[in-house]
Amino acid sequence: MTRVFVEPALRAALLTSVVLTASVALTSIGLAATEAKADEVVRTPLIGSDFPISAAVTVRGDLDTVYVSGALPPVINKDAPKGSVAAYGDMATQTVGALTSIKATLARLGLGLGDVVKMTVFMVADPTKDNKLDFEGLMKGYTQFFGTPEQPNKPARSAVQVAALVAPGALVEIEVIAAKPH
């Protein structure tokens, strides 16, 4: 083995050059990977809104994974005081409204409720029920969409109590993740 003496300043310059070259190569690889991955993520905008969230985000792979933003119930009684539970209906009615909205978003993407693999339910205590969660009402609405003869698929689900939702009077907000081969 032959050893070559290299001046410390030259050694530092060579090492810096090697590190910079490797860094540029890795950055280029990273940028290419980022660009490729960006093509695999599809964001579906909200209809008729410039609110800064997507209605859904699809992550492409062997399966398309679609992350659907939380859906609140629609106002069903425009004569009720704004921001009241009466404006949105009871928990069962609100659950049906939120799931109907999610069903429509999924349909726009060529998916159905049977493709839902994960659901998160955010619930507020119902002031008309002694400030308790109306889980029974949630299930009354939920079972119209999942575990039925027409749609037997059931997602994994979490249900959590929160202090409030963005829409005063809303008792429930539901978000889902769906997956389907493409």
Residue pairs with C-beta under 8 A, 6 or more apart in sequence:
6 14
39 60
40 59
40 60
40 61
41 57
41 58
41 59
41 60
42 57
42 58
42 60
43 54
43 56
43 57
43 58
44 54
44 55
44 56
44 57
44 58
44 105
44 108
44 109
45 54
45 55
46 53
46 54
46 55
46 69
47 55
53 69
54 69
55 68
55 69
55 105
55 108
56 66
56 67
56 68
56 69
56 105
56 106
56 109
57 66
57 67
58 64
58 65
58 66
58 67
58 109
59 65
59 66
59 67
60 182
62 181
63 179
63 180
63 181
63 182
64 179
64 180
64 181
64 182
65 177
65 178
65 179
66 106
66 109
66 111
66 115
66 177
66 178
66 179
66 180
67 175
67 177
68 102
68 105
68 106
68 175
68 176
68 177
68 178
69 175
70 122
70 173
70 174
70 175
71 98
71 99
71 101
71 102
71 105
71 173
71 174
71 175
72 98
72 101
72 165
72 166
72 167
72 170
72 172
72 173
73 88
73 89
73 93
73 94
73 95
73 96
73 97
73 98
73 101
73 170
73 171
73 172
74 88
74 97
74 101
75 87
75 88
76 87
76 88
76 89
76 93
76 97
77 86
77 87
77 88
77 89
78 87
80 86
80 87
81 87
82 169
83 167
83 168
83 169
84 168
84 169
85 126
85 127
85 128
85 169
85 171
86 169
87 169
88 94
88 97
88 167
88 169
88 170
88 171
89 97
90 126
90 128
90 134
90 137
90 171
91 123
91 126
91 134
91 136
91 137
91 138
91 140
91 141
91 171
91 172
92 134
92 137
92 138
92 140
92 141
93 141
94 141
94 170
94 171
94 172
95 137
95 138
95 140
95 141
95 142
95 172
95 174
96 141
96 144
98 172
98 173
98 174
99 113
99 141
99 142
99 144
99 145
99 174
102 113
102 116
102 174
102 176
103 112
103 113
103 145
106 112
106 113
106 115
106 116
106 176
106 178
109 178
111 178
111 180
112 151
113 145
113 146
113 151
113 153
114 151
114 152
114 153
115 153
115 178
115 179
115 180
116 146
116 153
116 155
116 176
116 177
116 178
117 155
117 156
117 177
117 178
117 179
118 155
118 156
118 157
118 176
118 177
119 155
119 156
119 157
119 158
119 174
119 175
119 176
119 177
120 157
120 158
120 159
120 160
120 174
120 175
120 176
121 138
121 157
121 158
121 159
121 160
121 172
121 173
121 174
122 160
122 162
122 165
122 172
122 173
122 174
122 175
123 133
123 134
123 135
123 138
123 159
123 160
123 161
123 162
123 171
123 172
124 161
124 162
124 163
124 164
124 165
124 170
124 171
124 172
125 131
125 132
125 133
125 161
126 132
126 133
126 134
126 137
126 171
133 161
134 171
135 159
138 159
138 172
145 151
146 153
146 154
146 155
147 154
155 176
165 171
165 172
165 173
166 173
